[in-house]
Every structure is written in structure tokens, then in C-alpha cells.
Amino acid sequence: MNKADPAPLTTDDAARRSFLVRAAAVVCGGIVTLFPFAAGLGVVLDPWWRGRKSSAANAEGSAAAVEGKFLRICSLDAVPADGVPRPFAVVTDVVNAWTHASNQRVGMVFLEHTTADGKPNILALNARCPHLGCFVDFNSGKSEFECPCHKSAFAKDGNYIFGPSLRGLDPLMVDLRKEGDATEVYVAFQKFQPGIAERKPVE
């Protein structure tokens, strides 16, 4: 036999090499199988994780979290200080599972601007009728809110007057914030369960 020729493989060497090839194939196959599973798990859990982060962000450091999330409605100058309630849209970004929509209308509020000792005072009322959720109108001639659907009526301060509604209009917390040279109106907006006498937030 020529000294330059490699030594022939023994049965043990062949078995060992075959085992190593099979082991490498199993490891590579496992990686290829686990990668799409891990990626898919991330996609499935992402909305849950974002929901937890969003809830934590809404709740942290704010006593108003119990009353609702403060949202900017308008500048104080946009609400005439004549004591007449005026409707304003509530606009915010909406995150729902995998989708994110900017500047979506989520409701409407009535703002009433008065002054006391030269200081502004804002009364905010949810514009939905507590009976079945129709949007109310303000009748300036009668100085009262009226529901066009089922004829409930409410005083200018939101108190119940008559009709099928079991409670008055739902008041909302207001925060006047100085931002630069302007004063902005923020409202702790939330929705309440209709058709009941108790004021319970929609969960």
C-alpha cells in the first residue's frame, strides 16, 4: 500500500461520522423549526404586551386615571365666556390590537365657560344621553339639553328634568393647562353605561 494513501475507515470511525452528521442535521432542523414559531409567538403576544404598556402609561402618576384619561379638547379662547354650553369633538389616537389610527373621534362633550373673580371656570358634560346613548342638543331658548331620540331633558348644569333617562348628564373632570402663551382645556373623557341610574364607567 502506498504510504500517501489515507488509512481506510474502520467501522467505528464510520459510525461516529454518521452520528455527527445526523446530530448536526437534527440541530439545524430544530433551529429552522423554532425560528418561525418564535416569530409567530411574538406577533400573537404583541397586542397583549402593548395593551399592558398602554394601561400602565394611562394609570401612572395620575389621580385622574380613576375618572378617565385627560385629553386635549381645545384652547380656552375657543370657548366663549358667555355661559352657553357648546359641543366639541373628542379626538385622540386609537390603538386596537395590531392597528393604530391617529386623530379618531371617540366622543363629544359640551363645554360651558364662565368666570368667577376674573378666573375662568369650565363645566364639561358628556354629550351622550344617559338613557340609550343618543347625542343631546342644547336648546338655548329653553336653556336646557334635549335628547332628540326619546325626549329626555336636562338643565344647563346637566341635572335631570324629565324623560326616560334615569340620571342627569355625566359630568367630566376638567384641567386647564398653560402651554406656552395659551391655556388649553383638557377633559378626563370617559363613557358611562347607559340605561341605569348609577354612574358606572364602560369597561
PyRosetta script that sets phi, psi and omega in degrees:
from pyrosetta import init, pose_from_sequence

init()
pose = pose_from_sequence("MNKADPAPLTTDDAARRSFLVRAAAVVCGGIVTLFPFAAGLGVVLDPWWRGRKSSAANAEGSAAAVEGKFLRICSLDAVPADGVPRPFAVVTDVVNAWTHASNQRVGMVFLEHTTADGKPNILALNARCPHLGCFVDFNSGKSEFECPCHKSAFAKDGNYIFGPSLRGLDPLMVDLRKEGDATEVYVAFQKFQPGIAERKPVE")
pose.set_psi(1, 137.1)
pose.set_omega(1, 178.9)
pose.set_phi(2, -67.8)
pose.set_psi(2, 134.1)
pose.set_omega(2, -179.1)
pose.set_phi(3, -63.8)
pose.set_psi(3, -23.7)
pose.set_omega(3, -178.4)
pose.set_phi(4, -77.0)
pose.set_psi(4, -19.0)
pose.set_omega(4, -179.1)
pose.set_phi(5, -72.6)
pose.set_psi(5, 139.1)
pose.set_omega(5, 177.3)
pose.set_phi(6, -67.0)
pose.set_psi(6, 151.7)
pose.set_omega(6, 178.9)
pose.set_phi(7, -68.7)
pose.set_psi(7, 139.8)
pose.set_omega(7, 179.8)
pose.set_phi(8, -64.9)
pose.set_psi(8, 146.8)
pose.set_omega(8, 179.9)
pose.set_phi(9, -69.4)
pose.set_psi(9, 136.5)
pose.set_omega(9, 173.9)
pose.set_phi(10, -83.4)
pose.set_psi(10, 170.9)
pose.set_omega(10, 179.1)
pose.set_phi(11, -63.5)
pose.set_psi(11, -37.5)
pose.set_omega(11, 179.7)
pose.set_phi(12, -66.6)
pose.set_psi(12, -40.9)
pose.set_omega(12, 179.3)
pose.set_phi(13, -63.9)
pose.set_psi(13, -41.9)
pose.set_omega(13, -179.6)
pose.set_phi(14, -65.0)
pose.set_psi(14, -40.9)
pose.set_omega(14, 179.6)
pose.set_phi(15, -65.7)
pose.set_psi(15, -39.4)
pose.set_omega(15, -179.1)
pose.set_phi(16, -66.3)
pose.set_psi(16, -43.7)
pose.set_omega(16, -179.8)
pose.set_phi(17, -65.2)
pose.set_psi(17, -40.3)
pose.set_omega(17, 178.4)
pose.set_phi(18, -63.4)
pose.set_psi(18, -38.4)
pose.set_omega(18, 179.4)
pose.set_phi(19, -66.1)
pose.set_psi(19, -42.9)
pose.set_omega(19, 179.9)
pose.set_phi(20, -63.6)
pose.set_psi(20, -39.9)
pose.set_omega(20, 178.1)
pose.set_phi(21, -63.7)
pose.set_psi(21, -44.4)
pose.set_omega(21, 179.8)
pose.set_phi(22, -65.4)
pose.set_psi(22, -39.8)
pose.set_omega(22, 179.8)
pose.set_phi(23, -64.0)
pose.set_psi(23, -42.6)
pose.set_omega(23, 178.6)
pose.set_phi(24, -63.4)
pose.set_psi(24, -39.0)
pose.set_omega(24, 178.9)
pose.set_phi(25, -64.9)
pose.set_psi(25, -39.3)
pose.set_omega(25, 179.0)
pose.set_phi(26, -65.3)
pose.set_psi(26, -44.0)
pose.set_omega(26, 179.7)
pose.set_phi(27, -62.1)
pose.set_psi(27, -47.5)
pose.set_omega(27, 179.4)
pose.set_phi(28, -62.3)
pose.set_psi(28, -41.2)
pose.set_omega(28, 178.1)
pose.set_phi(29, -63.4)
pose.set_psi(29, -39.4)
pose.set_omega(29, 178.4)
pose.set_phi(30, -63.5)
pose.set_psi(30, -42.0)
pose.set_omega(30, 178.8)
pose.set_phi(31, -62.9)
pose.set_psi(31, -45.7)
pose.set_omega(31, -180.0)
pose.set_phi(32, -62.0)
pose.set_psi(32, -35.3)
pose.set_omega(32, -179.5)
pose.set_phi(33, -75.0)
pose.set_psi(33, -40.8)
pose.set_omega(33, -175.7)
pose.set_phi(34, -74.4)
pose.set_psi(34, -28.8)
pose.set_omega(34, -176.0)
pose.set_phi(35, -60.1)
pose.set_psi(35, -53.6)
pose.set_omega(35, 178.9)
pose.set_phi(36, -64.9)
pose.set_psi(36, -30.9)
pose.set_omega(36, 177.4)
pose.set_phi(37, -64.0)
pose.set_psi(37, -45.0)
pose.set_omega(37, 179.5)
pose.set_phi(38, -64.7)
pose.set_psi(38, -40.4)
pose.set_omega(38, 178.6)
pose.set_phi(39, -64.3)
pose.set_psi(39, -42.5)
pose.set_omega(39, 178.3)
pose.set_phi(40, -64.6)
pose.set_psi(40, -37.5)
pose.set_omega(40, 178.3)
pose.set_phi(41, -63.8)
pose.set_psi(41, -37.9)
pose.set_omega(41, 177.2)
pose.set_phi(42, -63.2)
pose.set_psi(42, -40.8)
pose.set_omega(42, 179.1)
pose.set_phi(43, -64.8)
pose.set_psi(43, -40.9)
pose.set_omega(43, -178.4)
pose.set_phi(44, -68.9)
pose.set_psi(44, -40.5)
pose.set_omega(44, -175.7)
pose.set_phi(45, -84.3)
pose.set_psi(45, -13.0)
pose.set_omega(45, -176.3)
pose.set_phi(46, -58.8)
pose.set_psi(46, -47.1)
pose.set_omega(46, 178.6)
pose.set_phi(47, -61.0)
pose.set_psi(47, -38.5)
pose.set_omega(47, 178.7)
pose.set_phi(48, -63.7)
pose.set_psi(48, -44.0)
pose.set_omega(48, -178.4)
pose.set_phi(49, -66.0)
pose.set_psi(49, -42.4)
pose.set_omega(49, 178.9)
pose.set_phi(50, -66.0)
pose.set_psi(50, -35.1)
pose.set_omega(50, 178.2)
pose.set_phi(51, -64.2)
pose.set_psi(51, -39.7)
pose.set_omega(51, 178.1)
pose.set_phi(52, -65.5)
pose.set_psi(52, -42.2)
pose.set_omega(52, 179.9)
pose.set_phi(53, -65.9)
pose.set_psi(53, -39.9)
pose.set_omega(53, -179.9)
pose.set_phi(54, -65.1)
pose.set_psi(54, -42.3)
pose.set_omega(54, 179.1)
pose.set_phi(55, -63.8)
pose.set_psi(55, -40.4)
pose.set_omega(55, 179.4)
pose.set_phi(56, -66.1)
pose.set_psi(56, -39.6)
pose.set_omega(56, -180.0)
pose.set_phi(57, -65.8)
pose.set_psi(57, -38.5)
pose.set_omega(57, -179.7)
pose.set_phi(58, -68.1)
pose.set_psi(58, -31.5)
pose.set_omega(58, -172.7)
pose.set_phi(59, -89.9)
pose.set_psi(59, -25.8)
pose.set_omega(59, -168.5)
pose.set_phi(60, -69.1)
pose.set_psi(60, 132.4)
pose.set_omega(60, 170.5)
pose.set_phi(61, 64.6)
pose.set_psi(61, 15.3)
pose.set_omega(61, -177.5)
pose.set_phi(62, -130.4)
pose.set_psi(62, 120.9)
pose.set_omega(62, 176.6)
pose.set_phi(63, -67.9)
pose.set_psi(63, -20.0)
pose.set_omega(63, -179.1)
pose.set_phi(64, -76.4)
pose.set_psi(64, -5.9)
pose.set_omega(64, -179.8)
pose.set_phi(65, -60.9)
pose.set_psi(65, -30.5)
pose.set_omega(65, 178.8)
pose.set_phi(66, -69.5)
pose.set_psi(66, -32.4)
pose.set_omega(66, -175.7)
pose.set_phi(67, -91.8)
pose.set_psi(67, -16.3)
pose.set_omega(67, -177.2)
pose.set_phi(68, 136.1)
pose.set_psi(68, 169.7)
pose.set_omega(68, -178.6)
pose.set_phi(69, -89.9)
pose.set_psi(69, 127.5)
pose.set_omega(69, 179.9)
pose.set_phi(70, -69.4)
pose.set_psi(70, 126.2)
pose.set_omega(70, 179.0)
pose.set_phi(71, -124.8)
pose.set_psi(71, 141.5)
pose.set_omega(71, 177.1)
pose.set_phi(72, -71.4)
pose.set_psi(72, 130.9)
pose.set_omega(72, 179.3)
pose.set_phi(73, -102.4)
pose.set_psi(73, -50.9)
pose.set_omega(73, -178.1)
pose.set_phi(74, -170.7)
pose.set_psi(74, 178.8)
pose.set_omega(74, 172.2)
pose.set_phi(75, -81.5)
pose.set_psi(75, 154.9)
pose.set_omega(75, 179.5)
pose.set_phi(76, -61.2)
pose.set_psi(76, -33.6)
pose.set_omega(76, -179.7)
pose.set_phi(77, -64.6)
pose.set_psi(77, -20.1)
pose.set_omega(77, -179.0)
pose.set_phi(78, -79.1)
pose.set_psi(78, -8.0)
pose.set_omega(78, -179.2)
pose.set_phi(79, -111.9)
pose.set_psi(79, 104.0)
pose.set_omega(79, -179.2)
pose.set_phi(80, -58.0)
pose.set_psi(80, 138.6)
pose.set_omega(80, -176.9)
pose.set_phi(81, -86.9)
pose.set_psi(81, 54.5)
pose.set_omega(81, -178.8)
pose.set_phi(82, -112.7)
pose.set_psi(82, 5.5)
pose.set_omega(82, 177.9)
pose.set_phi(83, 76.7)
pose.set_psi(83, 9.5)
pose.set_omega(83, 178.9)
pose.set_phi(84, -97.5)
pose.set_psi(84, 121.8)
pose.set_omega(84, 178.9)
pose.set_phi(85, -65.1)
pose.set_psi(85, 136.0)
pose.set_omega(85, 179.6)
pose.set_phi(86, -129.7)
pose.set_psi(86, 143.8)
pose.set_omega(86, -177.4)
pose.set_phi(87, -81.5)
pose.set_psi(87, 142.3)
pose.set_omega(87, 176.1)
pose.set_phi(88, -138.6)
pose.set_psi(88, 137.6)
pose.set_omega(88, 177.5)
pose.set_phi(89, -73.7)
pose.set_psi(89, 146.1)
pose.set_omega(89, 174.5)
pose.set_phi(90, -102.6)
pose.set_psi(90, 116.7)
pose.set_omega(90, -174.0)
pose.set_phi(91, -122.7)
pose.set_psi(91, 134.6)
pose.set_omega(91, 178.8)
pose.set_phi(92, -157.5)
pose.set_psi(92, 171.0)
pose.set_omega(92, 174.0)
pose.set_phi(93, -80.0)
pose.set_psi(93, 141.1)
pose.set_omega(93, -178.2)
pose.set_phi(94, -118.5)
pose.set_psi(94, 124.4)
pose.set_omega(94, 176.3)
pose.set_phi(95, -112.6)
pose.set_psi(95, 122.1)
pose.set_omega(95, -178.4)
pose.set_phi(96, -135.7)
pose.set_psi(96, 103.4)
pose.set_omega(96, -178.0)
pose.set_phi(97, 56.2)
pose.set_psi(97, -114.2)
pose.set_omega(97, -175.5)
pose.set_phi(98, -89.1)
pose.set_psi(98, -7.2)
pose.set_omega(98, -174.4)
pose.set_phi(99, -103.1)
pose.set_psi(99, 147.5)
pose.set_omega(99, 176.3)
pose.set_phi(100, -133.8)
pose.set_psi(100, 119.1)
pose.set_omega(100, -179.5)
pose.set_phi(101, -118.6)
pose.set_psi(101, 127.4)
pose.set_omega(101, -178.5)
pose.set_phi(102, -90.3)
pose.set_psi(102, 149.2)
pose.set_omega(102, 173.1)
pose.set_phi(103, 52.1)
pose.set_psi(103, 54.7)
pose.set_omega(103, 178.5)
pose.set_phi(104, -97.8)
pose.set_psi(104, 138.5)
pose.set_omega(104, 176.7)
pose.set_phi(105, -78.0)
pose.set_psi(105, 120.9)
pose.set_omega(105, -177.7)
pose.set_phi(106, -112.5)
pose.set_psi(106, -3.0)
pose.set_omega(106, 179.6)
pose.set_phi(107, 171.3)
pose.set_psi(107, -168.3)
pose.set_omega(107, -180.0)
pose.set_phi(108, -147.7)
pose.set_psi(108, 145.5)
pose.set_omega(108, 177.6)
pose.set_phi(109, -130.4)
pose.set_psi(109, 155.6)
pose.set_omega(109, 169.4)
pose.set_phi(110, -103.1)
pose.set_psi(110, 131.2)
pose.set_omega(110, 177.3)
pose.set_phi(111, -114.6)
pose.set_psi(111, 131.0)
pose.set_omega(111, 176.7)
pose.set_phi(112, -118.0)
pose.set_psi(112, 121.9)
pose.set_omega(112, -175.1)
pose.set_phi(113, -107.9)
pose.set_psi(113, 119.5)
pose.set_omega(113, 173.6)
pose.set_phi(114, -129.7)
pose.set_psi(114, 170.0)
pose.set_omega(114, 177.3)
pose.set_phi(115, -125.6)
pose.set_psi(115, 147.2)
pose.set_omega(115, 176.7)
pose.set_phi(116, -140.1)
pose.set_psi(116, 120.1)
pose.set_omega(116, -176.7)
pose.set_phi(117, 56.3)
pose.set_psi(117, 36.1)
pose.set_omega(117, 178.3)
pose.set_phi(118, 78.5)
pose.set_psi(118, 1.6)
pose.set_omega(118, -179.4)
pose.set_phi(119, -105.6)
pose.set_psi(119, 139.4)
pose.set_omega(119, -179.5)
pose.set_phi(120, -71.7)
pose.set_psi(120, 144.6)
pose.set_omega(120, 175.5)
pose.set_phi(121, -133.3)
pose.set_psi(121, 127.3)
pose.set_omega(121, -178.3)
pose.set_phi(122, -117.2)
pose.set_psi(122, 125.6)
pose.set_omega(122, 171.3)
pose.set_phi(123, -102.1)
pose.set_psi(123, 127.1)
pose.set_omega(123, -180.0)
pose.set_phi(124, -116.2)
pose.set_psi(124, 130.6)
pose.set_omega(124, 178.0)
pose.set_phi(125, -127.5)
pose.set_psi(125, 137.0)
pose.set_omega(125, 172.7)
pose.set_phi(126, -64.4)
pose.set_psi(126, 132.4)
pose.set_omega(126, -173.9)
pose.set_phi(127, -79.6)
pose.set_psi(127, -3.1)
pose.set_omega(127, 179.1)
pose.set_phi(128, -84.8)
pose.set_psi(128, 135.0)
pose.set_omega(128, 176.6)
pose.set_phi(129, -67.5)
pose.set_psi(129, 131.7)
pose.set_omega(129, -178.9)
pose.set_phi(130, -69.0)
pose.set_psi(130, -6.5)
pose.set_omega(130, 179.4)
pose.set_phi(131, -71.8)
pose.set_psi(131, -69.5)
pose.set_omega(131, -180.0)
pose.set_phi(132, -132.7)
pose.set_psi(132, 10.7)
pose.set_omega(132, 171.1)
pose.set_phi(133, 95.2)
pose.set_psi(133, 8.7)
pose.set_omega(133, 175.5)
pose.set_phi(134, -69.2)
pose.set_psi(134, 153.0)
pose.set_omega(134, 175.8)
pose.set_phi(135, -78.6)
pose.set_psi(135, 130.7)
pose.set_omega(135, -178.9)
pose.set_phi(136, -85.4)
pose.set_psi(136, 162.5)
pose.set_omega(136, 173.7)
pose.set_phi(137, -115.4)
pose.set_psi(137, 156.1)
pose.set_omega(137, 174.3)
pose.set_phi(138, -103.6)
pose.set_psi(138, 121.3)
pose.set_omega(138, 177.7)
pose.set_phi(139, -93.0)
pose.set_psi(139, 102.2)
pose.set_omega(139, -176.3)
pose.set_phi(140, -67.7)
pose.set_psi(140, -27.5)
pose.set_omega(140, 178.5)
pose.set_phi(141, -65.8)
pose.set_psi(141, -40.8)
pose.set_omega(141, 178.6)
pose.set_phi(142, -93.0)
pose.set_psi(142, -10.0)
pose.set_omega(142, -176.6)
pose.set_phi(143, 55.4)
pose.set_psi(143, 48.5)
pose.set_omega(143, 178.7)
pose.set_phi(144, -152.0)
pose.set_psi(144, 158.8)
pose.set_omega(144, 176.0)
pose.set_phi(145, -87.8)
pose.set_psi(145, 142.8)
pose.set_omega(145, 179.0)
pose.set_phi(146, -131.8)
pose.set_psi(146, 137.6)
pose.set_omega(146, 175.1)
pose.set_phi(147, -90.6)
pose.set_psi(147, 121.2)
pose.set_omega(147, -178.4)
pose.set_phi(148, -72.6)
pose.set_psi(148, -14.4)
pose.set_omega(148, -175.4)
pose.set_phi(149, -84.8)
pose.set_psi(149, -49.3)
pose.set_omega(149, -173.1)
pose.set_phi(150, -132.6)
pose.set_psi(150, 15.0)
pose.set_omega(150, 169.0)
pose.set_phi(151, 66.9)
pose.set_psi(151, 24.8)
pose.set_omega(151, 169.9)
pose.set_phi(152, -70.1)
pose.set_psi(152, 151.0)
pose.set_omega(152, 179.3)
pose.set_phi(153, -130.7)
pose.set_psi(153, 147.1)
pose.set_omega(153, -176.5)
pose.set_phi(154, -138.6)
pose.set_psi(154, 145.2)
pose.set_omega(154, 178.1)
pose.set_phi(155, -68.0)
pose.set_psi(155, 168.9)
pose.set_omega(155, -177.8)
pose.set_phi(156, -60.5)
pose.set_psi(156, -26.4)
pose.set_omega(156, 177.6)
pose.set_phi(157, -89.8)
pose.set_psi(157, 4.4)
pose.set_omega(157, 176.4)
pose.set_phi(158, 96.2)
pose.set_psi(158, -7.3)
pose.set_omega(158, -178.9)
pose.set_phi(159, -67.9)
pose.set_psi(159, 146.4)
pose.set_omega(159, -178.6)
pose.set_phi(160, -66.3)
pose.set_psi(160, 137.2)
pose.set_omega(160, 174.7)
pose.set_phi(161, -111.7)
pose.set_psi(161, -60.7)
pose.set_omega(161, 177.1)
pose.set_phi(162, -159.4)
pose.set_psi(162, 172.1)
pose.set_omega(162, 177.7)
pose.set_phi(163, 112.1)
pose.set_psi(163, -179.2)
pose.set_omega(163, -175.6)
pose.set_phi(164, -74.8)
pose.set_psi(164, -12.3)
pose.set_omega(164, 178.8)
pose.set_phi(165, -61.9)
pose.set_psi(165, 142.8)
pose.set_omega(165, -177.9)
pose.set_phi(166, -94.8)
pose.set_psi(166, -2.0)
pose.set_omega(166, 177.7)
pose.set_phi(167, -155.8)
pose.set_psi(167, 172.4)
pose.set_omega(167, 177.6)
pose.set_phi(168, -77.8)
pose.set_psi(168, 178.3)
pose.set_omega(168, 176.8)
pose.set_phi(169, -62.3)
pose.set_psi(169, 149.6)
pose.set_omega(169, -174.8)
pose.set_phi(170, -83.5)
pose.set_psi(170, 116.6)
pose.set_omega(170, 178.3)
pose.set_phi(171, -76.5)
pose.set_psi(171, 153.9)
pose.set_omega(171, -179.1)
pose.set_phi(172, -128.7)
pose.set_psi(172, 146.3)
pose.set_omega(172, 178.4)
pose.set_phi(173, -69.3)
pose.set_psi(173, 144.9)
pose.set_omega(173, -178.7)
pose.set_phi(174, -122.7)
pose.set_psi(174, 141.5)
pose.set_omega(174, 175.3)
pose.set_phi(175, -132.7)
pose.set_psi(175, 119.5)
pose.set_omega(175, 176.6)
pose.set_phi(176, -93.0)
pose.set_psi(176, 118.7)
pose.set_omega(176, -174.7)
pose.set_phi(177, -117.2)
pose.set_psi(177, 131.1)
pose.set_omega(177, 176.4)
pose.set_phi(178, -80.9)
pose.set_psi(178, 119.3)
pose.set_omega(178, 179.2)
pose.set_phi(179, -129.5)
pose.set_psi(179, 102.2)
pose.set_omega(179, -175.3)
pose.set_phi(180, 69.6)
pose.set_psi(180, -128.4)
pose.set_omega(180, 179.0)
pose.set_phi(181, -90.2)
pose.set_psi(181, -5.1)
pose.set_omega(181, -175.0)
pose.set_phi(182, -109.6)
pose.set_psi(182, 157.3)
pose.set_omega(182, 172.0)
pose.set_phi(183, -108.2)
pose.set_psi(183, 125.9)
pose.set_omega(183, -176.0)
pose.set_phi(184, -107.1)
pose.set_psi(184, 144.9)
pose.set_omega(184, 179.2)
pose.set_phi(185, -97.0)
pose.set_psi(185, 118.9)
pose.set_omega(185, 175.2)
pose.set_phi(186, -112.7)
pose.set_psi(186, 138.9)
pose.set_omega(186, -179.7)
pose.set_phi(187, -125.5)
pose.set_psi(187, 135.1)
pose.set_omega(187, 175.6)
pose.set_phi(188, -78.5)
pose.set_psi(188, 83.4)
pose.set_omega(188, -171.9)
pose.set_phi(189, -78.7)
pose.set_psi(189, 135.4)
pose.set_omega(189, 171.5)
pose.set_phi(190, -157.5)
pose.set_psi(190, 161.1)
pose.set_omega(190, 179.0)
pose.set_phi(191, -104.9)
pose.set_psi(191, 147.6)
pose.set_omega(191, -178.1)
pose.set_phi(192, -118.9)
pose.set_psi(192, 154.4)
pose.set_omega(192, -178.2)
pose.set_phi(193, -67.3)
pose.set_psi(193, 128.4)
pose.set_omega(193, 178.6)
pose.set_phi(194, -82.5)
pose.set_psi(194, 163.3)
pose.set_omega(194, 171.4)
pose.set_phi(195, 79.5)
pose.set_psi(195, 7.1)
pose.set_omega(195, 178.8)
pose.set_phi(196, -129.4)
pose.set_psi(196, 157.0)
pose.set_omega(196, -178.8)
pose.set_phi(197, -77.2)
pose.set_psi(197, -30.9)
pose.set_omega(197, -179.0)
pose.set_phi(198, -79.5)
pose.set_psi(198, 142.2)
pose.set_omega(198, 179.0)
pose.set_phi(199, -88.5)
pose.set_psi(199, 97.7)
pose.set_omega(199, -177.7)
pose.set_phi(200, -119.7)
pose.set_psi(200, 127.1)
pose.set_omega(200, 179.6)
pose.set_phi(201, -62.7)
pose.set_psi(201, 148.6)
pose.set_omega(201, 173.1)
pose.set_phi(202, -74.0)
pose.set_psi(202, 128.5)
pose.set_omega(202, -177.8)
pose.set_phi(203, -90.1)
pose.dump_pdb("model.pdb")
